[in-house]
Amino acid sequence: MRKLKIKTGDTVRVTAGDHKGSEGKVVLVNLEKNKAIVEGVNLVSKHEKPSAKNPQGGIVKKEALLHISNLALIDSKTGETTRVGYDVRDGKKVRFSKKSNEVI
């Protein structure tokens, strides 16, 4: 299993596809499929049967998975997209922004 450079809670921008330019927070990362769910991006309509949780049923909007390669991390300092690097600082392995050299 490969380690991904995007984690849950990161703010990302979509770089390719129908939702190019959209930004949001990563809600879930699926390591097996190399995909992530971004809050408010890639909404799809799902038909749901009536249940105890949703007695009305009907059509519900949900976020769908996006491939990790179509996401870029946003640097909190500059607000631009950046690549992620790893470094050992103070005896701990940390992620850092390659543009601003800040620890993420």
N, C-alpha and C positions, 0 to 999 in steps of 0.2 A: 504494500500500500504506500502510495506517494504522499508526502506531506504537502499540504496546500498553503499558499502564502496569504490567503484570505480566510479570516475567522469570523465566527458569530459576533455581532456587535460592531463590526467595521462599517464605515460609510464608504460606499462604492458608487462608481458611475458606469453605466452600460456603454460599451465602446462599439458594439456591432449589433445588427439586427433591427427589428421593428421598433424597439424601445431605446434606440441609440440616443445618448445624451441624458437619459433619465438617471436620477440619483435616489439612493435610499439606503437604509440600514439592512445589513445581512441578518436574517431571522434564523436560517438553518443552513448548514453545510452538509451535503451528502458526499462522503469521501469515496464510496464505491463507484458512484456515477460521475464524480468530478463536477458536481452541480451545486447550485445554491439558490435559496429563495430570498429575494430582496423585497422589502416592505414597499407596497404600493406600485410595484413594477411587474409587467407581464401578467396582467389580470386576465383570467379566463372564466367563462361562464360554466358552472357545473349544475346539472339538474339533480335535485335532491328529493328523495321520497319523504313523505311525512313520517316523522318519528317522534318519540317522546321529547327529544331535545328540540326539534323543530316541527311542531304539529301541523303547520301550514304547508311545509314542503316548498317546492318552487325552484326558481333559478337563483343561484348564489354566485357572487363574484369571489374568486380565490386567486392567490398568487401561485404561479407555476414555476417550475425549476428553470434556471438559466445556467448555461455552461460557464465554468470558471474563466475560460479563456476570453469570454466576452465582457468580463468585469475588470475594472481598474480601481485600485484603492485611491481614496482622496486624502491628500495630506491635510491635516487639521490646521497647520500653520499657514500654508499658502492657498489652500482651497483648490489646488490643481491635482491632476492625477499623478501618481508616482509609482515607481517600482519598489519592491520590498527586498531588503537585504538582511542577512543574519550576521551577528557579530557577538563576541564575548566581551561584555563590559562588566567590571566589578565581579568577575567570576561567574556571571550568569549569561546564558545565551538569550539575546534579545532581538526583536525585529526592529529595523530602522528604515526610515524613508530615505531613498537614494537621492532625492532632490534637496531636502533640507537637512539631511543627516541627523534628524531627531528620532528619538526612541518612540515607537508606537505603543 
